[in-house]
Amino acid sequence: MTALISQDAFWIPEGEGKWSRPLRFLPGESGWVELMRLDPGVRLGLHRHTGLVHAYNVQGSRRLCTGRVPSSPGCGSRSSPAPPSSC
């Protein structure tokens, strides 16, 4: 017998219009790989990353607090941890 599981069962709600789907946890608590899903028009609050970030847009685009649009569908970007004075 095969159990059918909805694809939505793998998405974790993180707030209004935001979900994440963990794909892999890296060894030694050094990080993780996830998919992030946002409803159109959802804005993430100002935040910083303590390590490197590799972002790849599957669909849609994003705008940084500086106004720069670093990627659109099919494009990726990489950024270093943000210094305390950014934005």
N, C-alpha and C positions, 0 to 999 in steps of 0.2 A: 504494500500500500504506500502511495506517495502522498505526503502532506503538502498541501498548497499554502504558501505563505505570501501574503500581499507584499509587493515591493515597498509600500508605505510603512510596513512594519519595521524596516531597517532605518528609518529616519527618526532622529531624536529632536523633538521640539525644543527650541532654545529661547523662544520669545515670539512676540507678535510678528508673523511673517518670516521667521527664520528657523531653519532646520539644519542639522548636521548628520552626516553618515560616516562613521569611522570606517576606514579601510585597512589601516595597519598601525600598530603601535611599535615604535622603534626601540631597539635594545637599550637597556640602562636608563630608562626614563628620559631619553634624549629628544623625544618628540613624537609626533604622530602624523598620519596622512588622513585627510578627510575630504569629503565632498561637502560643500556648503550650498544650501538652496535658499534663495531669498525671493519673496514675492516682488513683483515690479514696484518700484518706488520706495521700497524699504531702505531705511538708512541705518547704518551701524553707528553706535556712539563712538566718540573719540576714544581710541585705545592705543596701546603700545605693545610691541612684541619683544620678548626677551631673547629671541634667537632669530635665525634666518627664516624668511618666509618665501616660499616658492608658490606663486599663484598662477592658475591657468583658467581662463574663462572658457567654459563650455558653451555658454549662451549668454547674451546680454553684454553689458559693459559696466564698468565701475568708475567712480570719480573719487580721488583722494581729497583730503581736507584742504590741500593746496589748490584744488580746482583742476589739477592734471588728470587726464583720463589715460591710465597706463596700459589698458588693454581692452580689446573687444573680442568677440567670439573667435576662438582658434588661436589667440595670442596669450603669451605668458609674461610673467615678470618675476623678478627676484629682488628682495630688499633686505637690508641689514637691520638689526635692532635699532629702533628709533631713539635718538638722544632725548633726554628729559625736556629740552627746550623746543622740540618739534611741535608745530601747530599750537 
